[in-house]
Amino acid sequence: MKRFLVIQTAFLGDAVLATAVLEKLHAFFPVAAIDMVVRKGNEGLFTGHPFLGKLFVWDKQTNKTTNLFRLIGDLRKSQYDHVINCHRHSSSGLMTALARAKEKVGYDKNPLSFLFSRIVAHVIPGGLEKRSPDGLHEVDRLNALIEHITDRSRPLPALYPTPKDIADRDALTGNRPSKYVCIAPASVWFTKQWPAAKWVELIKQLPADVRVLLIGAPGDTPLCQAITANAGRGEVLAGKLSLLGTAALMQGAHMNYVNDSAPLHIASAMNAPVTAIFCSTVPAFGFGPLRGNGRIAETSEELDCRPCGLHGHPKCPKGHFRCALVDVPQLVS
């Protein structure tokens, strides 16, 4: 029986997309043991996962270095056939290098890639380029790590809400009108986040018979409350559901309105309808919707400053934030 270790200790959205690797490995090696490493805070995505073995959690917030080497010690207790590193930072490179495995696979951008047995190129269009010539998505770049033991077909991410998560969702939606939309207005990066005034404008144009549910992490609650107060409608559910409970909620939505952020990838993993609003970043980077029920909204104005970076910025480098001026009616139609 083969043993795999998948490493992804980046942000929440990255962990969601890495489930595409789990899906592909399980499809090709259905009896294999698959373990995974994630950062603390993302472990809730994998509660009750049907074919994941051990889940290793790295606490990066307190005693980061001590916890890293403690984790590496735990990883070294197992002998793996393949270590698949989906992350591009030195910390995950160290995990990969020191784990016990026959094959260690990772990206060329990892500073410790010279210690891997198989190195894969990770290419994201940069500068002012608006379109990827080959249409690569991040899941295709992930698949490049395992195509030598699987195939070249695109894998898709998947999440598995538990019965409790589904019951929690049903408790919120079961006795009320069934048609609702979810709005995830927050982002870690300011220039990835559609302005609050735009969310208010959108909510005011949504049909009156549609429930409006604002979702996110507990820290997003003040933003959600401000939006609903100014819009005159909406229910703030930020912080009230688990990650998988939120995924289940999004699955049942008439539409999910999101930024270029983790909820976009949760929607793809749940095959949920989604409208993704891109401000400073562009879909050509390879992080857009993955399903046929996904659509993209972005400014029609040609801006020589867009994209201004892969992740966005704490504020608009130009001071005008014109990339966020997306036409609201196109989102409602």
C-alpha positions as CSV (number, residue, x, y, z in Angstrom):
1,M,0.0,0.0,0.0
2,K,1.4,3.4,-1.0
3,R,1.8,6.2,1.5
4,F,1.5,9.8,0.5
5,L,2.1,13.1,2.4
6,V,0.7,16.3,1.0
7,I,2.0,19.6,2.4
8,Q,0.1,22.9,2.1
9,T,0.7,25.3,4.9
10,A,-0.4,28.5,3.1
11,F,-3.7,30.4,3.4
12,L,-7.2,28.9,3.6
13,G,-7.9,29.2,-0.1
14,D,-4.7,27.4,-0.9
15,A,-5.6,24.5,1.4
16,V,-9.0,24.2,-0.4
17,L,-7.3,24.0,-3.8
18,A,-4.9,21.4,-2.5
19,T,-7.8,19.1,-1.9
20,A,-7.7,18.6,-5.7
21,V,-4.4,16.7,-5.1
22,L,-6.1,14.5,-2.5
23,E,-9.0,13.7,-4.9
24,K,-6.6,12.8,-7.7
25,L,-4.4,10.6,-5.6
26,H,-7.4,8.8,-4.1
27,A,-8.8,8.2,-7.6
28,F,-5.6,6.6,-8.8
29,F,-4.6,4.9,-5.5
30,P,-7.9,4.1,-3.7
31,V,-6.4,2.0,-1.0
32,A,-3.4,4.3,-0.4
33,A,-2.8,6.1,2.9
34,I,-2.9,9.8,2.4
35,D,-1.7,12.2,5.2
36,M,-1.6,16.0,5.0
37,V,0.1,19.0,6.7
38,V,-1.8,22.3,7.1
39,R,-1.4,25.5,9.1
40,K,-3.4,25.9,12.3
41,G,-6.8,27.5,11.4
42,N,-7.3,25.4,8.3
43,E,-7.8,22.0,10.0
44,G,-11.5,22.5,10.1
45,L,-11.7,21.9,6.4
46,F,-10.8,18.3,6.9
47,T,-13.0,17.2,9.8
48,G,-14.3,13.7,8.9
49,H,-12.6,13.7,5.6
50,P,-13.5,10.3,4.0
51,F,-10.1,9.2,2.8
52,L,-7.6,11.4,4.6
53,G,-5.4,9.6,7.2
54,K,-3.4,11.7,9.6
55,L,-3.8,15.5,9.6
56,F,-0.7,17.3,10.9
57,V,-1.3,20.9,12.0
58,W,1.5,23.5,12.3
59,D,0.8,26.3,14.7
60,K,2.6,29.3,13.1
61,Q,1.3,31.9,15.5
62,T,3.0,30.9,18.7
63,N,6.5,29.3,19.0
64,K,6.6,29.0,15.3
65,T,10.1,27.5,14.9
66,T,9.7,25.2,17.9
67,N,6.5,23.9,16.5
68,L,8.0,23.5,13.1
69,F,10.7,21.1,14.3
70,R,8.3,19.3,16.6
71,L,6.1,18.7,13.5
72,I,9.1,17.5,11.4
73,G,9.9,15.1,14.2
74,D,6.4,13.7,14.0
75,L,6.6,13.5,10.2
76,R,9.8,11.5,10.4
77,K,8.1,8.7,12.3
78,S,6.5,7.5,9.1
79,Q,8.0,6.3,5.9
80,Y,6.3,7.7,2.8
81,D,6.5,6.7,-0.8
82,H,5.8,10.3,-2.0
83,V,5.9,13.6,-0.3
84,I,4.0,16.2,-2.4
85,N,4.8,19.8,-1.4
86,C,2.2,22.2,-2.7
87,H,3.8,25.2,-1.0
88,R,6.6,27.4,-2.2
89,H,8.2,28.7,1.1
90,S,11.3,27.4,2.9
91,S,9.4,26.1,5.9
92,S,7.6,23.5,3.8
93,G,10.8,22.9,1.9
94,L,12.4,21.9,5.2
95,M,9.5,19.6,6.0
96,T,9.9,18.0,2.6
97,A,13.7,17.7,2.8
98,L,13.7,16.1,6.3
99,A,10.7,13.8,5.9
100,R,11.4,10.1,5.2
101,A,10.3,9.3,1.7
102,K,11.4,7.6,-1.5
103,E,10.4,10.6,-3.6
104,K,10.1,14.3,-2.6
105,V,8.3,16.5,-5.1
106,G,8.0,20.3,-5.0
107,Y,8.2,23.5,-7.0
108,D,11.3,25.2,-8.4
109,K,10.4,28.4,-6.5
110,N,10.9,26.7,-3.1
111,P,14.3,27.9,-1.8
112,L,15.1,24.4,-0.7
113,S,14.0,22.7,-4.0
114,F,17.6,21.6,-4.6
115,L,17.0,19.0,-1.8
116,F,13.9,17.5,-3.6
117,S,14.1,14.5,-5.9
118,R,11.7,15.9,-8.4
119,I,11.3,19.6,-9.2
120,V,8.4,21.1,-11.0
121,A,8.1,24.6,-12.5
122,H,5.5,26.9,-11.1
123,V,4.6,29.7,-13.5
124,I,2.2,32.5,-13.0
125,P,1.7,35.2,-15.6
126,G,3.2,38.4,-14.3
127,G,3.6,42.1,-15.0
128,L,0.8,43.6,-17.1
129,E,0.0,40.4,-18.9
130,K,-3.8,40.0,-18.8
131,R,-4.3,36.5,-20.2
132,S,-2.5,33.2,-19.6
133,P,-1.7,31.7,-23.0
134,D,-2.4,28.2,-21.9
135,G,-5.3,28.9,-19.5
136,L,-3.6,27.3,-16.6
137,H,-5.4,27.2,-13.3
138,E,-3.7,26.7,-9.9
139,V,-5.1,23.2,-9.8
140,D,-3.3,22.5,-13.1
141,R,-0.1,23.6,-11.5
142,L,-0.9,21.4,-8.5
143,N,-1.5,18.5,-10.9
144,A,2.0,19.0,-12.4
145,L,3.3,17.7,-9.0
146,I,1.6,14.3,-9.5
147,E,1.0,13.9,-13.2
148,H,4.0,11.5,-13.4
149,I,2.1,9.1,-11.1
150,T,-1.4,9.9,-12.3
151,D,-2.2,11.6,-15.6
152,R,-2.5,15.2,-17.0
153,S,-6.2,15.6,-16.6
154,R,-7.3,18.5,-14.4
155,P,-8.2,17.6,-10.8
156,L,-11.0,19.4,-9.0
157,P,-11.1,20.3,-5.3
158,A,-13.7,18.8,-3.0
159,L,-14.9,19.4,0.6
160,Y,-17.0,17.0,2.7
161,P,-19.3,18.7,5.2
162,T,-20.2,16.4,8.1
163,P,-23.8,15.5,9.1
164,K,-23.5,18.1,11.9
165,D,-22.4,20.8,9.4
166,I,-25.4,20.0,7.2
167,A,-27.7,20.1,10.2
168,D,-26.3,23.4,11.3
169,R,-27.0,24.8,7.8
170,D,-30.5,23.4,7.8
171,A,-31.2,25.0,11.1
172,L,-30.5,28.3,9.5
173,T,-32.3,27.8,6.3
174,G,-34.9,25.0,6.8
175,N,-37.8,27.0,8.1
176,R,-37.4,30.1,6.0
177,P,-37.7,30.8,2.3
178,S,-35.4,28.5,0.4
179,K,-34.0,31.0,-2.0
180,Y,-31.0,32.8,-0.5
181,V,-27.7,34.3,-1.6
182,C,-24.4,34.3,0.3
183,I,-22.1,37.3,0.4
184,A,-18.5,37.0,1.6
185,P,-17.4,40.6,1.6
186,A,-14.0,40.4,3.3
187,S,-10.5,39.6,2.2
188,V,-7.1,39.5,3.8
189,W,-5.9,42.0,1.2
190,F,-7.5,45.4,0.9
191,T,-7.1,45.7,-2.9
192,K,-8.8,42.2,-3.3
193,Q,-11.8,43.4,-1.3
194,W,-14.7,45.0,-3.2
195,P,-15.6,48.2,-1.3
196,A,-18.4,48.1,1.3
197,A,-20.4,50.7,-0.6
198,K,-20.4,48.4,-3.6
199,W,-21.7,45.5,-1.5
200,V,-24.5,47.8,-0.2
201,E,-25.4,48.8,-3.7
202,L,-25.5,45.1,-4.8
203,I,-27.8,44.1,-1.8
204,K,-30.2,46.9,-2.6
205,Q,-30.6,45.6,-6.2
206,L,-31.2,42.0,-5.2
207,P,-34.9,40.8,-5.4
208,A,-36.8,41.5,-2.2
209,D,-37.8,37.8,-1.8
210,V,-34.2,36.6,-1.6
211,R,-32.6,36.2,1.8
212,V,-29.2,37.8,2.0
213,L,-26.7,36.0,4.2
214,L,-23.3,37.5,5.0
215,I,-20.6,35.0,5.7
216,G,-17.0,35.0,6.8
217,A,-14.7,34.6,9.8
218,P,-15.5,36.0,13.2
219,G,-13.2,38.9,12.5
220,D,-15.3,39.9,9.5
221,T,-18.4,40.5,11.7
222,P,-18.0,44.3,12.0
223,L,-17.7,44.7,8.2
224,C,-20.8,42.5,7.7
225,Q,-22.7,44.4,10.3
226,A,-21.8,47.8,8.7
227,I,-22.9,46.5,5.3
228,T,-26.3,45.2,6.4
229,A,-26.9,48.4,8.4
230,N,-26.3,50.5,5.4
231,A,-28.2,48.2,3.0
232,G,-31.2,48.0,5.3
233,R,-31.3,44.2,5.0
234,G,-29.2,41.1,5.4
235,E,-28.4,38.5,8.1
236,V,-24.9,38.4,9.5
237,L,-23.7,34.8,9.8
238,A,-19.9,35.5,9.9
239,G,-18.3,33.4,12.6
240,K,-21.5,31.4,13.3
241,L,-20.7,28.4,11.2
242,S,-17.7,26.1,10.9
243,L,-15.7,26.2,7.7
244,L,-17.5,23.1,6.5
245,G,-20.8,24.5,7.7
246,T,-20.2,27.6,5.6
247,A,-19.3,25.3,2.7
248,A,-22.6,23.5,3.1
249,L,-24.5,26.8,3.2
250,M,-22.8,28.0,0.0
251,Q,-23.7,24.8,-1.7
252,G,-27.4,25.5,-1.2
253,A,-27.3,29.2,-2.2
254,H,-29.0,30.6,-5.3
255,M,-25.7,32.5,-5.8
256,N,-22.5,33.2,-3.9
257,Y,-20.9,36.6,-4.3
258,V,-17.2,36.6,-3.3
259,N,-13.9,38.4,-3.8
260,D,-10.8,36.8,-5.2
261,S,-10.3,34.9,-1.9
262,A,-10.9,31.7,-0.1
263,P,-14.8,31.6,-0.4
264,L,-14.3,31.5,-4.2
265,H,-12.4,28.2,-3.9
266,I,-14.9,26.8,-1.4
267,A,-17.6,27.4,-3.9
268,S,-15.6,25.6,-6.6
269,A,-15.0,22.7,-4.2
270,M,-18.8,22.4,-3.4
271,N,-19.8,22.9,-7.1
272,A,-21.8,25.9,-5.9
273,P,-22.8,28.8,-8.1
274,V,-20.4,31.7,-7.7
275,T,-19.8,35.2,-8.9
276,A,-16.2,36.2,-8.3
277,I,-15.3,39.9,-8.2
278,F,-11.7,40.7,-9.2
279,C,-10.3,44.0,-8.3
280,S,-6.5,44.5,-8.3
281,T,-5.8,40.9,-9.4
282,V,-6.8,39.1,-12.6
283,P,-8.3,35.7,-13.5
284,A,-5.2,35.0,-15.7
285,F,-3.3,34.3,-12.5
286,G,-5.2,31.0,-12.4
287,F,-7.4,31.4,-9.3
288,G,-10.8,31.8,-10.9
289,P,-14.0,29.7,-10.7
290,L,-13.5,26.0,-11.7
291,R,-17.0,25.0,-12.5
292,G,-19.5,25.8,-15.3
293,N,-21.7,27.6,-12.8
294,G,-19.0,30.2,-11.9
295,R,-18.7,33.6,-13.4
296,I,-16.3,36.5,-13.2
297,A,-17.0,40.2,-12.7
298,E,-14.3,42.8,-13.2
299,T,-13.9,46.3,-14.4
300,S,-14.2,47.0,-18.1
301,E,-11.8,49.9,-17.9
302,E,-8.3,49.2,-19.2
303,L,-5.9,50.2,-16.4
304,D,-2.1,50.1,-17.0
305,C,-1.7,49.5,-13.2
306,R,-3.8,46.3,-13.2
307,P,-2.8,43.8,-12.0
308,C,-0.6,45.4,-9.4
309,G,0.4,42.2,-7.8
310,L,-0.4,38.5,-7.2
311,H,-1.9,39.0,-3.7
312,G,-3.0,42.6,-3.6
313,H,-1.9,45.3,-1.3
314,P,-3.0,47.0,2.0
315,K,-4.0,50.0,-0.1
316,C,-4.2,51.0,-3.7
317,P,-0.6,51.9,-4.8
318,K,-2.1,54.6,-7.1
319,G,-4.6,55.9,-4.6
320,H,-7.6,55.7,-6.8
321,F,-8.7,52.0,-6.6
322,R,-10.5,52.3,-9.9
323,C,-10.1,48.5,-10.5
324,A,-12.9,48.1,-7.9
325,L,-15.4,50.0,-9.9
326,V,-17.3,46.9,-11.2
327,D,-20.7,47.5,-12.6
328,V,-23.3,46.2,-10.1
329,P,-26.2,45.4,-12.5
330,Q,-24.1,42.8,-14.3
331,L,-23.8,40.9,-11.0
332,V,-27.6,40.8,-10.5
333,S,-28.6,39.8,-14.0
